[in-house]
Amino acid sequence: MLGVSSYSHEYVKQCQTNVDTTVKAYKKVAAAAKRDASIARFEPLFFHHMVLTLDEYFVHRLRGKEGKDGNPLNEVRIIASSLMVDDGVFTVEKSIKYAPDTSVLGYAPGDRIALDEAQFTKLAKAYFEEMVTKFT
């Protein structure tokens, strides 16, 4: 597939709706399972896969248009790659100018990634805002 330089506003909104619907379903399951300690072990696994979903929705986005300034699109790309390739250890590509203090989640290189609902929601919101700004 060729690189994608723009997405329709409708497509981005549909992806955002899909993510919001999935998080709402998670909340219902988590509320029902509060008495079960296994939900705490499930939460990071679930939200790690949700980051992979975010990245996959727009996997062919042009890197030049995405930028390399440590923005939320970069952060999702870095987290997804770290989960898939680096066993969940936050690993930044040398070409990205990433700074933990200006990032959405504040991970530093070498940190173990363990997303919860609040972190994922914050990241997804910033990601979609950046996607709309740069790609629609």
PyMOL commands that set and color helices and strands:
alter all, ss='L'
color gray80, all
select helices_A, chain A and resi 9-32+38-57+63-66+72-85+100-102+117-135
alter helices_A, ss='H'
color red, helices_A
deselect
rebuild
show_as cartoon
